[in-house]
Amino acid sequence: MSALGVVGGVVQPVLIVAGSPLLVGLMRQVRARLEGRAGAGVAQPWRDLRKLMRKEQITPRGTSEVFRLAPLVLVATTLVVAVVAPFVTTDSALDPAADLFAVVALLALGAVALALAGLDTGTAFGGMGASREMTILALVEPTLLVAIFALSVRVGSTNLGAIVSSTLDDPARVISPVSLLAAVALILVIIAETGRLPVDNPSTHLELTMVHEAMVLEYAGPDLALVELASAMRLSVFLGLLANLFLPWGIAATATPVALLVGILALVVKVGVLGVLLAAGEVFVAKLRLFRVPELLAGSFLLALLAVAASFFLV
């Protein structure tokens, strides 16, 4: 564990937790402006979280500890990824946990915990949302693994920090066929994992079209605040991984204050730009029918497989 890794392990989670609601607010504001509305402001998600935290905690009758612990598991797994993944620094505070398979497993664990909570309520909507979430998860997790694995072949390591450092040392890899195919596959995965259009609509409350919202309908007060915060953090984590795996410039490779400040600013700018582009794209697309979603995700898996094949061919 290096000094750079320790500093990154402290700075990164604070930045992710503090900035994730602002990222959601920025994306909502961009959508509002493009749709001709004024919008509630970039800081509105933080105001919503503060309001929810002040409310009474209510638990539906008949639910078990699974329902009560799911928000904590969702926040905790995302927070661990924020600590170990290379967002601000190339070194990790816990290097073995910065492995591709460990990070993907942690992210999947949070999604599974929330799906179990939806089932635990015993409601029709909770079960429907959990079923849809597991269907999407079963399709996107292999793509996520294969897409990033394609980048690791030429490095010889599945450590995310090593992959980022390798791209810094050889910038030409960014425009290689492997990177381009893996990037497109990963973008589709992020859209599905974070419940964005055209896979899911984060602002919908129509019962027959909900996926994420259906699982959290029974949550209220502080528990709902944790779920909303964790969802925003997952969005920031996925966009941060996308930015640094393919465009790692600016990330701190030394523990000097200037390098760390540049790393923080670079992450904020890159994630903010990706969030704005994602929000702007949502204005011009419609939600897919649920039965068409597997076709889209199967296409992303095919792109990831092509990236792996190209990586072995070009090694």
DRENKOLMAR-851427 format. One record per atom (N, C-alpha, C): residue in one letter; x, y, z. Coordinates in steps of 0.001 Angstrom, whole numbers, padded with zeros to 6 digits, always signed. Layout:
% residues N
aXYZ
...
% end
This chain:
% residues 315
m+000853-001194+000000
m+000000+000000+000000
m+000887+001242+000000
s+000805+002040-001052
s+001639+003230-001183
s+000934+004448-000599
a+001704+005526-000418
a+001115+006771+000077
a+000071+007301-000901
l+000341+007132-002201
l-000615+007575-003213
l-001922+006807-003096
g-001819+005503-002835
g-003022+004694-002671
g-003827+005092-001453
v-003145+005408-000357
v-003836+005822+000864
v-004574+007141+000644
v-003907+008088+000004
v-004544+009381-000273
v-005749+009185-001192
g-005576+008350-002225
g-006699+008076-003118
g-007844+007403-002400
g-007539+006506-001451
g-008580+005828-000696
g-009377+006749+000201
v-008815+007900+000534
v-009536+008889+001342
v-010277+009897+000462
v-009582+010381-000565
v-010160+011440-001404
v-011290+010911-002279
q-011103+009743-002875
q-012069+009240-003867
q-013470+009021-003287
p-013633+008310-002147
p-015002+008130-001638
p-015670+009433-001236
v-014868+010363-000663
v-015456+011664-000298
v-015952+012387-001540
l-015158+012342-002595
l-015535+013014-003836
l-016755+012357-004475
i-016801+011020-004468
i-017931+010306-005057
i-019218+010579-004288
v-019141+010507-002958
v-020338+010729-002135
v-020841+012160-002269
a-019926+013126-002218
a-020333+014531-002281
a-020790+014943-003675
g-020139+014386-004698
g-020422+014846-006058
g-021509+014101-006790
s-021835+012869-006361
s-022823+012071-007100
s-024201+012722-007179
p-024757+013222-006062
p-026052+013912-006180
p-025983+015146-007093
l-024842+015832-007082
l-024693+016987-007964
l-024656+016562-009429
l-024056+015394-009709
l-024050+014869-011070
l-025477+014571-011527
v-026270+013937-010655
v-027677+013660-010995
v-028431+014965-011230
g-028180+015962-010361
g-028837+017259-010535
g-028443+017929-011836
l-027164+017821-012211
l-026697+018388-013476
l-027383+017719-014657
m-027495+016398-014612
m-028122+015677-015710
m-029615+016026-015821
r-030273+016154-014679
r-031693+016551-014707
r-031848+017970-015242
q-030915+018833-014886
q-030991+020215-015347
q-030773+020291-016854
v-029841+019492-017367
v-029601+019462-018815
v-030845+018980-019550
r-031455+017916-019048
r-032681+017410-019678
r-033790+018457-019632
a-033912+019134-018495
a-034963+020142-018359
a-034770+021273-019363
r-033550+021750-019501
r-033270+022842-020437
r-033558+022420-021872
l-033145+021220-022243
l-033366+020742-023607
l-034852+020489-023890
e-035620+020237-022836
e-037060+020023-022996
e-037869+021304-022813
g-037171+022433-022639
g-037861+023720-022529
g-038373+024037-021138
r-037841+023352-020105
r-038258+023613-018732
r-037140+024320-017969
a-037483+024956-016860
a-036486+025685-016067
a-035613+024735-015267
g-036188+023683-014744
g-035425+022748-013925
g-035356+023184-012477
a-035088+022236-011589
a-035081+022519-010150
a-033738+022976-009638
g-032702+022908-010454
g-031371+023309-010007
g-030471+022108-009770
v-029188+022334-009881
v-028220+021240-009765
v-028185+020667-008352
a-028433+021474-007339
a-028346+021021-005948
a-029626+020378-005438
q-030654+020260-006261
q-031929+019720-005791
q-031824+018301-005225
p-031054+017375-005827
p-030937+016040-005220
p-030423+016065-003787
w-029483+016960-003467
w-029016+017049-002088
w-030123+017554-001174
r-030941+018486-001664
r-032064+018959-000853
r-033078+017847-000619
d-033296+017016-001642
d-034220+015887-001492
d-033689+014883-000468
l-032385+014611-000522
l-031786+013680+000436
l-031894+014213+001858
r-031654+015486+002032
r-031761+016085+003367
r-033187+015986+003898
k-034153+016199+003031
k-035556+016097+003441
k-035919+014666+003824
l-035446+013696+003052
l-035750+012298+003349
l-035092+011846+004654
m-033875+012309+004914
m-033182+011906+006131
m-033877+012416+007389
r-034658+013481+007270
r-035358+014046+008426
r-036698+013367+008685
k-037128+012516+007763
k-038425+011871+007921
k-038332+010635+008800
e-039493+010186+009245
e-039552+008991+010084
e-039247+007749+009249
q-038523+006811+009839
q-038221+005560+009161
q-039414+004616+009267
i-039917+004180+008125
i-041099+003316+008079
i-040726+002025+007369
t-041078+000898+007984
t-040802-000407+007400
t-042119-001125+007145
p-042355-001614+005940
p-043612-002319+005647
p-043782-003554+006527
r-045001-003834+006881
r-045283-004994+007719
r-044978-006278+006952
g-044351-007214+007635
g-044073-008508+007026
g-042709-008619+006376
t-041964-007537+006308
t-040626-007601+005702
t-039603-008073+006729
s-038504-008620+006234
s-037465-009170+007097
s-036255-008243+007131
e-035164-008750+007702
e-033925-007978+007762
e-033346-007732+006365
v-033709-008561+005397
v-033225-008366+004025
v-033639-006988+003518
f-034889-006616+003767
f-035398-005320+003321
f-034675-004180+004020
r-034408-004353+005311
r-033796-003268+006089
r-032301-003112+005807
l-031635-004204+005475
l-030191-004140+005265
l-029801-003833+003826
a-030708-004019+002882
a-030380-003830+001466
a-029821-002440+001156
p-030427-001341+001662
p-029832-000020+001367
p-028409+000120+001889
l-028133-000441+003061
l-026779-000372+003616
l-025794-001173+002770
v-026221-002351+002313
v-025353-003163+001461
v-025083-002445+000147
l-026110-001821-000423
l-025958-001106-001693
l-024971+000047-001564
v-025095+000811-000479
v-024170+001930-000249
v-022765+001417+000039
a-022661+000377+000869
a-021356-000122+001284
a-020559-000690+000111
t-021197-001481-000733
t-020473-002069-001864
t-020008-000992-002835
t-020855-000003-003076
t-020467+001086-003976
t-019339+001913-003369
l-019386+002092-002054
l-018348+002869-001373
l-017001+002152-001432
v-017015+000829-001306
v-015770+000063-001400
v-015163+000214-002793
v-015999+000150-003820
v-015501+000340-005185
v-014921+001742-005343
a-015573+002733-004738
a-015064+004110-004813
a-013696+004233-004139
v-013451+003414-003124
v-012166+003461-002420
v-011063+002809-003239
v-011345+001646-003859
v-010273+000842-004452
v-010035+001098-005938
a-011031+001560-006676
a-010875+001733-008123
a-010056+002988-008435
p-009401+003020-009595
p-008563+004179-009953
p-009387+005336-010526
f-009814+006220-009660
f-010579+007392-010100
f-009721+008660-010073
v-009089+008917-008946
v-008242+010105-008795
v-006774+009728-008885
t-006424+008540-008370
t-005038+008076-008358
t-004928+006715-009041
t-003760+006425-009574
t-003542+005135-010233
t-003347+004013-009222
d-002804+004323-008041
d-002611+003319-007001
d-003876+003165-006172
s-004066+001961-005635
s-005257+001669-004847
s-004909+001529-003381
a-005853+001910-002525
a-005654+001737-001087
a-005689+000267-000697
l-006353-000565-001496
l-006440-002002-001249
l-006293-002697-002598
d-005049-002915-002986
d-004746-003347-004345
d-005435-004647-004762
p-005517-005693-003910
p-006199-006920-004350
p-007672-006703-004689
a-008322-005753-004026
a-009737-005490-004292
a-009938-004639-005536
a-008856-004100-006106
a-008965-003306-007335
a-008965-004178-008572
d-009070-005481-008383
d-009122-006418-009494
d-010461-006315-010216
l-010434-006554-011523
l-011644-006476-012344
l-012763-007333-011771
f-012465-008583-011432
f-013502-009510-010981
f-014051-009114-009616
a-013207-008591-008730
a-013662-008152-007414
a-014586-006948-007528
v-014226-005980-008381
v-015043-004774-008545
v-016400-005107-009153
v-016412-005940-010176
v-017680-006330-010802
v-018547-007109-009816
a-017926-007971-009017
a-018679-008740-008023
a-019297-007824-006970
l-018564-006801-006533
l-019091-005862-005545
l-020291-005091-006098
l-020176-004644-007336
l-021283-003909-007952
l-022503-004806-008134
a-022271-006058-008510
a-023383-007001-008685
a-024032-007323-007349
l-023233-007412-006275
l-023771-007718-004954
l-024772-006665-004499
g-024464-005395-004757
g-025403-004341-004386
g-026709-004445-005140
a-026641-004746-006444
a-027854-004882-007247
a-028680-006079-006797
v-028021-007176-006457
v-028731-008366-005984
v-029418-008085-004644
a-028748-007369-003751
a-029339-007042-002453
a-030622-006230-002620
l-030613-005271-003536
l-031803-004456-003763
l-032918-005285-004394
a-032567-006206-005288
a-033575-007079-005896
a-034203-007988-004843
l-033396-008503-003921
l-033939-009341-002847
l-034874-008533-001951
a-034538-007265-001737
a-035417-006406-000941
a-036755-006206-001647
g-036730-006059-002989
g-037974-005940-003736
g-038826-007188-003607
l-038199-008351-003617
l-038930-009606-003436
l-039451-009749-002009
d-038684-009253-001051
d-039026-009412+000362
d-040318-008687+000727
t-040664-007643-000012
t-041892-006908+000296
t-043134-007731+000008
g-043037-008684-000914
g-044189-009508-001254
g-045214-008811-002126
t-044877-007654-002666
t-045808-006926-003525
t-045597-007319-004987
a-046621-007095-005786
a-046526-007447-007206
a-045478-006599-007908
f-045448-005310-007603
f-044507-004419-008275
f-043072-004698-007853
g-042862-004989-006573
g-041519-005314-006103
g-040978-006565-006770
g-041809-007595-006864
g-041385-008820-007531
g-041141-008617-009008
m-041995-007807-009641
m-041834-007541-011072
m-040531-006775-011330
g-040280-005763-010521
g-039046-004995-010698
g-037814-005836-010445
a-037859-006694-009403
a-036717-007558-009105
a-036459-008541-010234
s-037529-009108-010792
s-037377-010047-011907
s-036739-009372-013108
r-037194-008176-013423
r-036621-007441-014557
r-035170-007051-014292
e-034876-006654-013070
e-033517-006256-012721
e-032555-007434-012857
m-032976-008609-012402
m-032113-009790-012498
m-031924-010222-013952
t-032953-010049-014764
t-032816-010364-016192
t-031770-009467-016840
i-031851-008175-016556
i-030881-007226-017112
i-029489-007492-016550
l-029409-007780-015239
l-028108-008027-014608
l-027422-009245-015209
a-028198-010296-015489
a-027620-011507-016073
a-027063-011258-017467
l-027555-010235-018129
l-027088-009918-019479
l-025922-008938-019481
v-025899-008013-018516
v-024867-006968-018551
v-023589-007357-017811
e-023680-008186-016774
e-022476-008523-016017
e-021439-009261-016873
p-021830-010263-017691
p-020821-010874-018568
p-020201-009879-019540
t-021018-008967-020052
t-020483-007961-020974
t-019490-007052-020274
l-019800-006651-019050
l-018894-005799-018280
l-017560-006499-018040
l-017626-007766-017660
l-016403-008532-017424
l-015580-008679-018703
v-016247-009060-019793
v-015527-009343-021043
v-014955-008062-021639
a-015702-006954-021567
a-015233-005692-022154
a-013962-005203-021466
i-013936-005234-020129
i-012743-004774-019421
i-011623-005817-019527
f-012007-007106-019592
f-010995-008146-019767
f-010247-007964-021093
a-010951-007472-022113
a-010302-007216-023404
a-009173-006203-023249
l-009354-005236-022358
l-008307-004239-022118
l-007154-004825-021312
s-007459-005842-020496
s-006432-006409-019620
s-005516-007395-020336
v-005926-007906-021493
v-005130-008922-022188
v-003753-008379-022549
r-003721-007184-023106
r-002447-006605-023549
r-001594-006153-022362
v-002231-005970-021197
v-001499-005550-019997
v-000941-006758-019251
g-001647-007878-019336
g-001235-009066-018601
g-001705-009075-017166
s-002673-008222-016839
s-003180-008135-015472
s-004619-007653-015505
t-005445-008169-014575
t-006831-007709-014466
t-006976-006608-013418
n-005862-006112-012905
n-005906-004999-011959
n-006261-003716-012696
l-007282-003014-012219
l-007752-001820-012921
l-006699-000717-012942
g-005957-000579-011862
g-004895+000422-011826
g-003815+000140-012846
a-003482-001141-013037
a-002476-001507-014039
a-002970-001206-015448
i-004266-001423-015685
i-004832-001132-017006
i-004768+000365-017296
v-005118+001171-016296
v-005085+002631-016469
v-003653+003105-016682
s-002723+002598-015896
s-001317+003004-016035
s-000761+002618-017395
s-001172+001450-017898
s-000721+001009-019218
s-001199+001951-020318
t-002443+002425-020203
t-002961+003361-021204
t-002240+004701-021124
l-001866+005117-019899
l-001099+006350-019740
l+000266+006228-020416
d+000879+005057-020306
d+002204+004849-020887
d+002164+004733-022404
d+001039+004262-022945
d+000900+004082-024394
d-000436+004666-024858
p-000515+005996-025029
p-001787+006648-025375
p-002392+006172-026691
a-001588+005614-027597
a-002111+005169-028880
a-003129+004051-028734
r-003127+003369-027590
r-004079+002285-027379
r-005524+002772-027331
v-005720+004056-027040
v-007078+004603-026928
v-007841+004474-028235
i-007139+004601-029374
i-007821+004556-030668
i-007648+003196-031347
s-007232+002203-030597
s-007096+000860-031165
s-008477+000218-031321
p-008620-000761-032212
p-009920-001451-032367
p-010415-002068-031069
v-009491-002587-030264
v-009889-003202-028991
v-010574-002185-028090
s-009962-001023-027933
s-010520+000013-027062
s-011846+000535-027583
l-011952+000739-028883
l-013187+001270-029450
l-014344+000296-029265
l-014102-000994-029544
l-015160-002002-029368
l-015542-002138-027895
a-014545-002178-027020
a-014821-002307-025590
a-015544-001078-025045
a-015205+000100-025550
a-015845+001331-025083
a-017330+001348-025428
v-017668+000975-026653
v-019086+000947-027053
v-019853-000067-026212
a-019262-001253-026006
a-019906-002279-025185
a-020114-001781-023759
l-019111-001104-023213
l-019199-000616-021835
l-020221+000506-021706
i-020355+001336-022709
i-021363+002404-022686
i-022764+001809-022604
l-023030+000778-023395
l-024336+000115-023348
l-024572-000532-021993
v-023521-001101-021411
v-023637-001703-020089
v-023987-000645-019044
i-023326+000501-019116
i-023584+001567-018146
i-025020+002059-018249
i-025521+002202-019454
i-026907+002638-019642
i-027866+001656-018984
a-027604+000356-019155
a-028485-000656-018576
a-028317-000750-017058
e-027069-000730-016582
e-026799-000883-015154
e-027357+000269-014325
t-027333+001465-014873
t-027776+002636-014116
t-029220+003014-014400
g-029909+002195-015190
g-031328+002437-015425
g-031629+003684-016224
r-030856+003933-017264
r-031072+005106-018113
r-031781+004697-019403
l-032321+005671-020094
l-032944+005421-021393
l-031893+004966-022391
p-032235+004021-023291
p-033561+003472-023589
p-033906+002198-022830
v-033072+001757-021861
v-033367+000520-021130
v-034402+000765-020036
d-034245+001829-019281
d-035185+002184-018211
d-035284+003691-018153
n-036386+004182-017620
n-036582+005624-017494
n-036478+006008-016027
p-035424+006733-015629
p-035240+007044-014209
p-036301+007977-013632
s-037068+008642-014461
s-038064+009588-013965
s-039486+009075-014094
t-039664+007822-014496
t-041013+007318-014710
t-041608+006775-013416
h-042925+006823-013333
h-043672+006189-012250
h-044843+005405-012818
l-044716+004997-014072
l-045725+004139-014685
l-045433+002693-014292
e-046410+002040-013668
e-046163+000744-013041
e-045657-000303-014021
l-046170-000315-015237
l-045844-001382-016170
l-044479-001199-016827
t-043857-000052-016687
t-042567+000195-017333
t-041413+000309-016335
m-041691+000302-015043
m-040648+000530-014043
m-039755-000702-013877
v-038485-000456-013640
v-037555-001520-013265
v-036966-001171-011894
h-036085-000172-011867
h-035473+000224-010592
h-036517+000781-009626
e-037385+001657-010109
e-038365+002291-009226
e-039322+001287-008621
a-039617+000199-009348
a-040548-000807-008828
a-039980-001496-007593
m-038656-001671-007553
m-038039-002356-006413
m-038004-001488-005158
v-038030-000181-005311
v-037850+000711-004158
v-039136+001438-003785
l-040281+000990-004308
l-041545+001668-004027
l-041890+001662-002543
e-041484+000610-001823
e-041858+000484-000414
e-040905+001205+000527
y-039825+001747-000004
y-038876+002459+000842
y-039341+003893+001080
a-039007+004414+002262
a-039355+005790+002603
a-038340+006319+003608
g-038292+007635+003740
g-037454+008263+004744
g-035973+008000+004548
p-035225+007751+005627
p-033773+007558+005533
p-033374+006380+004645
d-034161+005299+004648
d-033830+004157+003789
d-033891+004541+002314
l-034908+005301+001947
l-035020+005754+000563
l-033888+006708+000217
a-033478+007523+001183
a-032337+008433+000954
a-031067+007641+000657
l-030842+006556+001380
l-029662+005719+001134
l-029723+005074-000251
v-030909+004608-000638
v-031058+003998-001959
v-030795+005013-003059
e-031332+006214-002908
e-031133+007250-003918
e-029666+007684-003976
l-029034+007815-002814
l-027621+008190-002783
l-026767+007100-003430
a-027058+005840-003113
a-026294+004735-003692
a-026478+004668-005203
s-027679+004920-005687
s-027915+004914-007133
s-027108+005998-007826
a-027063+007182-007217
a-026250+008268-007776
a-024772+007924-007731
m-024329+007280-006650
m-022926+006879-006535
m-022557+005837-007586
r-023457+004885-007844
r-023195+003865-008867
r-023051+004509-010240
l-023875+005516-010521
l-023759+006227-011786
l-022396+006903-011899
s-021963+007563-010841
s-020651+008222-010855
s-019520+007212-010993
v-019643+006071-010312
v-018606+005039-010375
v-018480+004483-011787
f-019604+004173-012413
f-019555+003622-013763
f-019000+004636-014766
l-019439+005897-014657
l-018918+006910-015572
l-017439+007183-015299
g-017030+007125-014026
g-015620+007298-013696
g-014756+006178-014251
l-015256+004946-014180
l-014522+003823-014766
l-014410+003965-016277
l-015505+004362-016909
l-015482+004567-018360
l-014460+005636-018734
a-014456+006730-018001
a-013544+007835-018309
a-012089+007431-018144
n-011757+006763-017034
n-010352+006492-016743
n-009813+005244-017432
l-010672+004325-017814
l-010185+003166-018552
l-009821+003523-019989
f-010500+004524-020547
f-010274+004868-021949
f-009640+006244-022138
l-009860+007149-021185
l-009260+008496-021254
l-008671+008841-019889
p-007573+008184-019503
p-007058+008348-018140
p-006226+009595-017897
w-006094+010461-018869
w-005226+011626-018704
w-005718+012524-017582
g-004763+012963-016767
g-005077+013808-015622
g-005057+013053-014312
i-005211+011725-014337
i-005210+010953-013092
i-003839+011049-012432
a-003823+011130-011104
a-002582+011352-010365
a-001743+010081-010315
a-000496+010188-010741
a+000450+009066-010664
a+001464+009274-009553
t+001457+010459-008927
t+002321+010756-007787
t+001477+011384-006679
a+002030+011413-005465
a+001270+011898-004312
a+001462+013387-004048
t+001944+014144-005020
t+002138+015587-004822
t+000786+016306-004833
p+000661+017405-004090
p-000616+018129-004044
p-001102+018587-005416
v-000197+019020-006281
v-000596+019479-007617
v-001181+018325-008426
a-000511+017174-008383
a-000997+016012-009130
a-002360+015569-008624
l-002556+015594-007314
l-003847+015188-006751
l-004947+016174-007124
l-004629+017472-007102
l-005619+018477-007490
l-006004+018323-008956
v-005010+018076-009802
v-005288+017844-011225
v-006133+016586-011398
g-005832+015536-010613
g-006612+014304-010696
g-008063+014509-010313
i-008289+015295-009266
i-009672+015581-008837
i-010410+016376-009910
l-009759+017434-010410
l-010407+018257-011439
l-010665+017452-012713
a-009707+016606-013088
a-009879+015797-014295
a-011065+014855-014155
l-011204+014208-012982
l-012336+013295-012771
l-013661+014045-012819
v-013713+015203-012163
v-014952+015994-012142
v-015352+016407-013560
v-014374+016870-014339
v-014670+017328-015702
v-015100+016162-016589
k-014356+015065-016529
k-014666+013928-017402
k-016022+013316-017069
v-016293+013101-015790
v-017579+012519-015395
v-018721+013497-015692
g-018478+014786-015465
g-019504+015779-015774
g-019843+015829-017250
v-018818+015788-018103
v-019048+015805-019551
v-019807+014548-019989
l-019393+013386-019468
l-020093+012145-019819
l-021543+012179-019350
g-021770+012726-018149
g-023135+012847-017647
g-023992+013757-018501
v-023423+014878-018933
v-024159+015812-019805
v-024492+015155-021140
l-023525+014447-021721
l-023767+013761-022992
l-024839+012688-022849
l-024805+011953-021738
l-025811+010920-021501
l-027194+011521-021327
a-027284+012615-020568
a-028573+013270-020357
a-029112+013876-021650
a-028225+014472-022456
a-028656+015057-023727
a-029143+013978-024684
g-028465+012831-024707
g-028894+011744-025576
g-030248+011186-025197
e-030575+011202-023894
e-031857+010659-023443
e-033045+011462-023954
v-032816+012728-024238
v-033915+013571-024725
v-034399+013114-026099
f-033509+012489-026871
f-033823+012162-028259
f-034104+010683-028487
v-034186+009898-027407
v-034489+008477-027568
v-035696+008112-026719
a-036392+007067-027148
a-037548+006566-026416
a-037179+005264-025718
k-037947+004922-024698
k-037680+003686-023970
k-038017+002478-024846
l-037125+001501-024819
l-037369+000268-025555
l-038398-000587-024826
r-039125-001393-025579
r-039968-002402-024953
r-039067-003383-024215
l-039564-003930-023120
l-038758-004823-022304
l-038222-006000-023111
f-039011-006493-024057
f-038588-007655-024835
f-037519-007314-025868
r-037292-006021-026102
r-036229-005616-027029
r-034915-005358-026307
v-034954-005215-024989
v-033742-004936-024226
v-032703-006046-024356
p-033092-007347-024262
p-032078-008398-024438
p-031359-008339-025784
e-032058-007884-026830
e-031419-007766-028140
e-030301-006719-028090
l-030586-005595-027439
l-029579-004535-027312
l-028380-005016-026500
l-028650-005699-025390
l-027568-006148-024524
l-026804-007307-025148
a-027472-008129-025937
a-026761-009189-026657
a-025795-008585-027670
g-026208-007499-028288
g-025310-006794-029214
g-024092-006254-028500
s-024279-005738-027275
s-023121-005230-026515
s-022185-006371-026136
f-022742-007535-025821
f-021898-008688-025486
f-021098-009146-026699
l-021714-009083-027862
l-021005-009451-029089
l-019836-008501-029343
l-020060-007202-029112
l-018973-006230-029271
l-017833-006517-028293
a-018190-006900-027067
a-017157-007218-026082
a-016359-008455-026498
l-017044-009455-027030
l-016345-010649-027513
l-015413-010316-028671
l-015877-009450-029567
l-015018-009019-030673
l-013785-008278-030156
a-013972-007494-029100
a-012834-006778-028498
a-011820-007754-027930
v-012296-008813-027267
v-011381-009836-026731
v-010636-010536-027865
a-011380-010915-028923
a-010740-011577-030054
a-009681-010677-030678
a-010001-009399-030826
a-009038-008463-031416
a-007819-008283-030510
s-008039-008311-029190
s-006911-008139-028276
s-005930-009288-028363
f-006429-010511-028510
f-005526-011652-028668
f-004832-011622-030037
f-005552-011139-031044
f-004994-011095-032387
f-003895-010051-032500
l-004071-008923-031762
l-003135-007813-031892
l-001996-007881-030889
v-002033-008825-029938
v-000950-008930-028950
v+000350-009357-029631
% end
